Amino acid sequence: MKLILVKQYQLNLKKNKLKFSVIVTLKKDVLDPQGKVVQNTLINIGMNKLKSIRQGKHFEIDVEEEDASTAEKKVDEMCKKLLVNLIIEDYKIKKI
Amino acid sequence: MKSSVIVFPGSNCDRDIAVALKKMQFKNQMVWHKETKLPKSDLIVIPGGFSYGDYLRSGAIAGKSLIIEEVIKAAGSGCLILGICNGFQILTETGLLKGTLLRNKNLKFINRDVSIKVLNNSTQFTNKYKDDQILKINIAHNEGNYFTDQDHLNELKNENLIAFKYCDEKGNVNESSNPNGSLESIAGILNFRKNILGMMPHPERMVDEIISNKDGINLFSSLLN
């Protein structure tokens, strides 16, 4: 029994853990009032060269998959099903 | 008429709507979100509140709960669905209503009585109201700024799917009478089949003169009609 457990553990170690970063931002034509307030505040404290700021969200996702493209497909599915509201948000997936 | 009110962790208008439904002689049942079967209902209400603390996006997590699959099935078979405030947000997250609710334009949580106008009084939800009737109804939300794409906005207008718009006390719809920046001052919309209504204002808070007014009553009597 112990041997099986050890082997299982070793197998798990071999499995690739792939890490992805997902950045979600509001689409260009969607008003971003929070970003606007942050932008105005930065200008108020002297950041004169600031042109524009859009606020977004960042997710770090670990996927237990051996194949990177399968893993990325899974992350894409996560985005479409829950993480992103496709009506107002865009997203970018990056392997890290 | 049989009604069901779906309750999520963080719902806080579930008992208010239950009181209003009971007052209007509905036979109501409360349904916890982990249930996988809905009691036989003519009306399903998704109440207001802050389901799951508004994590990720308002209504996003509740929109994926177990009971929602049953609500979607019931909607498909023509059951009446009413989503109020967070309920409206949840309905857009499930896709039962198109569009979405963004953060209020002024970034503030707004809790006050506003005027809204009945734009379509020939629906199951509004038939007891007069056309263009002005109601005073409470709003209490942080994300009530309705947004949708141009194609859907055209559909809303052409098919008469805008149920309510924000207005001033005289019924004028303009920027200054729009509390949250909502597209075209939209306060409530219907789906194409008109069996689903999502609205940000709280009609269940306006059923008793002692605490407010009775402007919300006709929404419930319309359903009974």
Interface residues (C-beta under 8 A of the other chain):
Chain A: V30 L31 P33 Q34 V37 K81 L82 L83 N85 I87 I88
Chain B: L56 R57 A60 K64 E93 K98 G99 T100 L102 R103 N104 K105 N106 L107 F147 T148 D149 G181
